[in-house]
Amino acid sequence: MAIRTRAAAALILQKLLLGKGSLGASLDLHREQNDYQLLQEMCFGCCRWFHQLDFLLLQLRSKPFKRKDQDLRSLLILGLYQLKFMRIPDHAAINETVDASDDLNKRWARGLTNAVLRSYQRQRKELEEGLQRADLPKRESHPEWLVSILAQSWPKQFEDILTANNCRPPFTLRVNLSMQSRQQFLDTIDQADIKARAGKLAASAVYIDQPLPVSKIPGFFEGAASVQDEASQLVPELLQLTPGLKVLDACAAPGGKTCHILESEGSLTTCIALDRSPTRLIKIEENLERLQLEACLLCADGNDRDSWWSGEAFDRILLDAPCSASGVIRRHPDIKLLLTPAQLERLILEQERLLETLWTCLKPGGLLLYTTCSIVPQENQAQINRFLGQHNDAKYESITADWGVECESGRQLLPSADSGTDGFFFSLLRKL
Ligand SMILES: C[S@@+](CC[C@H](N)C(=O)[O-])C[C@H]1O[C@@H](n2cnc3c(N)ncnc32)[C@H](O)[C@@H]1O
């Protein structure tokens, strides 16, 4: 018999607390279940508010949880999430959560679960007042180390960034402009009673008022539109694509930007989509097929140049680098639980290596666009500044635009609570 939704949610959260896997991958295993939406809501919510709920839990049960009891800790966090954030009657939330301890093979914890959740119910007012006096990372539910980086990096904006990270992201589409104009697409979906508005930064972006399954979007399976945040839809324009160019998308999977590049310029001589992850490469294949586009797919480590490069230099390289994803926390709230300072350091080194290697594959006069969905300057402007300091043949091309924050060697979009774009960094380098 399938386990109860709450037990499944607690087990997913437990996995994250033990540093195993990601929320997306864990949820994927449940996608066919009837209770998927509820499970998803619970897991996303628990991750989004984890640091705050864990602070409340500590007031209710000060004894630390052993490693083998992280499932119970997760279940209690979930109980608190329901009481605080969901529109489930308290008695139902408590009873169902207590019952879920059976599915964790922890019948002994029924009493404890009941007692903790009822204590929250009784002391809610005082506990919430205590939370208001707690420090910012607890109140805004973020890891302390990340808050301190953001506070240092974005002293004027960081409180808004934290608020934005806790919001639900907008549902944004990229209209396939090689098939129809954005207005035609808006008219078509309006006829299907889907309310939407055009994005202000990217010519292809459309914001849908109410998230809905992609199967409900007219023409989705025929390639009329794709799901993609507006920030990353700015990429093809910055690449200054023209017919006949040789383009490399160096960290391409799942292929959102590869497909957008091909939709924007149908007469490229070559478009190589490279990624080192074979499973993620399959996603590129699926996306290309749906959109009826063609690219040359290569599975290799970009740094291992001899294994994938023919020696023919590229006119354009997109390096959408692996990064902390600190600009997309609202979409992937598990980042708050999974990202560590050590991982951040490793990512910065990997970005540095990829920049160094790929630069050697660019033609003189060619452009390399470096992007990340990060808002940590060490991955962005500091990375590019270091690179420019060590390469006399690299020139930063200023991005003239009315969006984002202009930095020394790039442009940074920051997440904002008014359902704007994700946090995203762009830097354009020309090889002399
Ligand atoms: C930010 S994601 C790319 C998203 C993609 N550009 C898109 O728009 O759909 C980063 C990708 O880099 C890949 N990656 C990380 N290190 C790599 C390396 N050394 N060589 C090639 N790919 C790498 C990861 O597998 C991941 O798919």
The ligand as an ORCA input file, in Angstrom:
! r2SCAN-3c Opt
* xyz 0 1
  C      22.877     26.152    -15.577
  S      22.791     24.567    -16.245
  C      22.548     24.937    -17.947
  C      21.147     25.315    -18.334
  C      20.980     25.411    -19.841
  N      21.920     26.313    -20.429
  C      19.580     25.811    -20.266
  O      19.346     26.957    -20.620
  O      18.688     24.948    -20.278
  C      24.462     24.072    -16.204
  C      24.771     22.801    -16.985
  O      26.184     22.672    -17.013
  C      26.513     21.307    -17.079
  N      27.939     21.210    -16.714
  C      28.503     21.425    -15.519
  N      29.833     21.304    -15.593
  C      30.107     21.007    -16.891
  C      31.311     20.740    -17.607
  N      32.484     20.766    -16.999
  N      31.231     20.468    -18.923
  C      30.016     20.423    -19.542
  N      28.851     20.648    -18.908
  C      28.902     20.949    -17.616
  C      25.528     20.669    -16.114
  O      25.340     19.295    -16.415
  C      24.268     21.509    -16.367
  O      23.420     20.866    -17.283
*
